Amino acid sequence: MKVAVIGAGPAGMTAGYQLSKSISDVEVFEAGASVGGMAKTIELWNQKVDIGPHRFFSSDNRINELWLEVVGKDYEMVDRLTRIYYNGKFFHYPIKGMDALKNLGLWEAVKCVSYYGVEKINPTKDISTFEGWVTNRFGKRLYQIFFKTYTEKLWGIPCNVLDADFAAQRIKKFSLGEAMKAALFGNSGKHKTLVDQFAYPHGGTGEVYERMAAFVNKQGGRVALKSPVHRIITKNKKVVAVEFQDGIVKEYDHVVSSMPITQMVSRLPEVPANVLEAAQSLKFRNTIIVYLNVEAKDLFPDNWLYMHSNDLRMGRLTNFRNWVPQLYGNENSTICALEYWCYDEDEFWKWDDQKLIDLGKEELKKTGLIGNSSISAGSVYRIPKCYPVYGTGYKEKLKIVEDYLSGIENLHVIGRYGAFKYNNQDHSILMGMLAAENILKGTKHNLWEINTDYDNYQESSVITKTGLQKK
Ligand SMILES: Cc1cc2nc3c(=O)[nH]c(=O)nc-3n(C[C@H](O)[C@H](O)[C@H](O)COP(=O)(O)OP(=O)(O)OC[C@H]3O[C@@H](n4cnc5c(N)ncnc54)[C@H](O)[C@@H]3O)c2cc1C
């Protein structure tokens, strides 16, 4: 059996890794020069950094087992500290009752509680949008302070035209009452937003995928870098081959695709007009990361900060010195990563590197977080199509595309932009695992159902310092 996997990010690399355990004719084609996709680790100024903050967390036993199989003992449990920066103040995130109260001040806190009370008596009825969903759960004032500005920076659209799916997936069952309970009695560890430790490989997040690639090559398969796939060729709703950008065509029995769904569909030879139209209506948001090398060691304690303040264009700020010491080794500086979000058509996406670095320097100094420390270097990394935009109505459009692609039996569509799911690594890993199982064992896992909302139907577990702990 010959299988082609498109993309060497967590989804594609996991599929390739799992397939290589049973068959040798596995080829993973990656457009870029290294593996790991958005979860790769790169070298910068003699240190290692990820593409923005990348913590690994899953409660699914299958995913955790696989992660440990690859990473072995070469990881640390990192205590998570993440805060929100809003109007010159730092709020713990996940929100801690007393800390929030202290930072908000009595008057603002009374306002928040009052609006929360109003919501309980007369709840917002339309909870189909992000704004409605969050207001209904937290009240209008808390929504404005803790959710609105950051969410609008991230998605570039008003929260009242953002689908509630984003809130439902990312905020889960987190409620103000539970946050208060957690503040008073400790964290039950039940909800994702309350997780305060994560597993992190010594060699950076990307080490997982580098090891998977080495395994594929060792098993007789191939991970081909700088090998962009142009299109998948189907005949009578069956995949027959893959065409590369240099025009070469190769035949396969199965194709696993994690290339952007919009691009993949637009280049399929037999697509009906309504499917094409639906795919074209799906939008992605891009990220620009500005890395700055700050000449100091102890700047601020967070792994990353959410920058809610409207006077800053950046949305998130990562401090790579607070992950594991193996990342910075003997260096005495701190690499900070500032994240900016935009669309393809925005002028900002076309800014040159120097202009972006200048903006980053100015904004980082403005936060007061680096004091008088000097910034010795800057570097820019652009990530196109990294956030599938859950605009209102996206679900109906995606369903049309899903239904069509599901009819192509030997095509397996996975991944964050591959399947238009707002995946973290764990979901992409699971998609890759289940795609491999469908190919090898003929199982019928519905890969479209996997996203942050899927229910674990196997045992759940957590990774601890000593390995896997069953729950
Ligand atoms: C800033 C940022 C922070 C994040 N933080 C976290 C976090 O803390 N925790 C977490 O778990 N997840 C995090 N994520 C999400 C995580 O990076 C993704 O879920 C994961 O990388 C998705 O894996 P994937 O394989 O689905 O897609 P990708 O990682 O995007 O991989 C797809 C691969 O396909 C390749 N490709 C595309 N087109 C072609 C083509 N035509 N031919 C060949 N190859 C192609 C790409 O080059 C890429 O390597 C974060 C993402 C970002 C952007």
The ligand as an ORCA input file, in Angstrom:
! r2SCAN-3c Opt
* xyz 0 1
  C       0.989     31.422     17.629
  C       0.433     30.056     17.871
  C       0.390     29.557     19.165
  C      -0.110     28.266     19.403
  N      -0.110     27.790     20.679
  C      -0.439     26.495     20.900
  C      -0.339     25.924     22.201
  O       0.032     26.574     23.174
  N      -0.640     24.609     22.344
  C      -1.029     23.829     21.299
  O      -1.230     22.618     21.489
  N      -1.191     24.352     20.073
  C      -0.900     25.656     19.843
  N      -1.028     26.196     18.583
  C      -1.660     25.386     17.536
  C      -0.721     24.396     16.890
  O       0.406     25.035     16.357
  C      -1.496     23.724     15.775
  O      -2.643     23.129     16.316
  C      -0.754     22.640     15.062
  O       0.486     23.060     14.594
  C      -1.606     22.180     13.886
  O      -0.973     21.116     13.253
  P      -1.381     20.742     11.765
  O      -0.508     19.643     11.368
  O      -2.837     20.570     11.741
  O      -1.073     22.055     10.907
  P       0.280     22.831     10.655
  O       1.095     22.876     11.879
  O      -0.123     24.118     10.034
  O       1.034     21.944      9.584
  C       0.665     21.909      8.241
  C       1.910     21.694      7.411
  O       1.533     21.527      6.038
  C       2.478     22.169      5.216
  N       1.846     22.449      3.920
  C       0.886     23.356      3.628
  N       0.554     23.310      2.332
  C       1.308     22.337      1.779
  C       1.435     21.814      0.480
  N       0.693     22.300     -0.525
  N       2.314     20.812      0.262
  C       3.081     20.312      1.273
  N       3.012     20.792      2.527
  C       2.128     21.783      2.785
  C       2.853     23.415      6.003
  O       4.099     23.942      5.581
  C       2.880     22.874      7.437
  O       4.167     22.424      7.788
  C      -0.584     27.486     18.320
  C      -0.556     28.005     17.026
  C      -0.058     29.276     16.795
  C      -0.038     29.825     15.396
*
